[in-house]
Amino acid sequence: MEPEWLDEREYAAWLRLIAVVELLPGVLDTQLRRDAGLSHFDYLVLAMLSEAPDRTLRMSALAGRTSSTLPRLSHVVGRLEGRGLVERRPALEDRRATYAVLTDEGWAKVVATAPGHLDAVRHHVIDALSGDQLDQLRDISEALLQRIDPEGERTANYRPS
């Protein structure tokens, strides 16, 4: 069976989406590494912990919020732990579970890093779009997420409640 090839309009949209998906993480990562000594994923881990009750999440929940595997997350948390930004604590109610806890140093790092990261997000994404385009981007992203993650298992924290 012959595939349904993309027409010129579809192909142009697809190529631009792929370019953004490929380039934006690197741009944000570069800013965070330069200004805070963190990768984009490091910052995401710290930010998710900063928004959690008591700045604490089970590692499995943190993996879900960061769309990460447990082995990758464990490696990153170990690195952040070595810097004094996060600590791991065993769960008292379940010996198999471990909690990641944002330390006071980690909180200070998030507070110090957030303004520069916000400036980069504004510069590269938000300020490049009109209000109508932002609404369209939100709607387009939601439509794509409905296809990619219909149950919201990996993207629940990216969707408004």
N, C-alpha and C positions, 0 to 999 in steps of 0.2 A: 504494500500500500504506500502510495506517495505521501510524504509529509505535507502538511499545510504550511508552506513557506511564508515567511513574514513579507508583507508588502513594504514599500519604501517608507511609509509613515510609521509602521510598526517597528521596522528595523531601526530607524532613527531614534525612536523613543527608547527601544531596548538598549542600544549602544550607549546612550546618555545615562540611563539608569545604571548600567554596569560600570561606567566610568565613575559615577558618584560613589557607588558601593565600594569600588576598589580604592579610590583616592582619598575619600573623606577620613576613614580611620587612620591613615598614615599622616594626614595633615594634623589631626587632633593629637595623635600619638607624639608627633614631633614637638608640638607646643608643650605638652605635659612633660616630656622627657627634658626639654630645655629648661623649663621654668620650675619644675617640681621634682625632677628625678624619678618620675613615675611613668609607667606605660599607661596607655589608655585603659587596658584591662585592670591594672593595679588600681587606678583611680575608680573604676566602676565597682570593684570589690569594696573599696573604702567607702564610696558613696552609698552603696546598698546597706552596708553596716551602719552608716551614720543616720540613715532614715528608719532603721529598725528599732522596735521598742528595746530600751536599755542597750542600744547599739550592739545587739546580740542576735545571731541567727544560727540555726543548725547548719552544718556544712551542706547538707543535702538541699536545704531551702536556699542557701546562698548560691549553690550551683544552679538551681532553677532560675533565680533572679538575674544571674549573669550569663545565662544560656551557655553554661560551661559543663564539662565533664568533671566528676569528682577528682580524678587524678590531676588534671590541669589545675583545678582550683586548689587542691592540696599543695601542689608545688608553689603556686603564687602566694598562698597564705603563709607557707613556710618562709618564703623570701620576705614577706611583709612582717612576719613575726621576728625574723632576724634583725629587722630595722626598728623593732619596738612599736610598730604601728598597729599590730593585731596580736592577740593571743588566743590560743586554743584552750578550751576547757572541756573536760569530759562531762557528758550529760549524766546527772545523778539519777534520773528516772529511767535511763536506758544506756547501759554500759557500752553498747555498740555505737552510740551516737556521740558526736563531738560538736561543740559550739565554737563559732568564731566570734570574738569579741573585739570591738574597736577600742583601743586603749586611749587614754587622754592624749598621748602623743599623736595617735592616729587621727583623733578628732581635730587636733590643732592643724595637722597636715591637710585635712579636708577643708577646713575653714580658710587656710592660707592659699590653697590651690584653686578653690572654686571660682574666685573672681577672674583669674586668667583663663581658666577653661571656659567660663561663660562668655568672656570676650571673644575667644576663638570661635565658639559656637555661633555667637551673634554675627561675627564678621563673615564667616564662611557659609552660613546657612540662613539664619533669620533675617538679617538686614539685606540679603540679596533678593528677598522676595517681598511682594506686596502683601497686604492683609488678605486679599482674595486668594493669592497664590499659597499663602500659609494654610488657609482653610482647605484648598485643593490638595495640598501636600498631605495634610492630616487625613483627608478622606481617601486619597489614593493609597496611602500607607495602610490605613485600616482595611481597605479592600484586599490588598496584597496579604496582609497578616491573616485575614479570614481564610485565605487559600493555603498559606504556608503553615499556619498554626491555628486551625479552626477552634480547638478547645481552649486556646490561650494558655496551654501548659508551659510554654517557654517564654511567652511574651506578656504575661499578666501584669507585670510591673511596668510595662511600657504603655499600658492602656489605662485611660482614666476610669476610676470606679464609679 
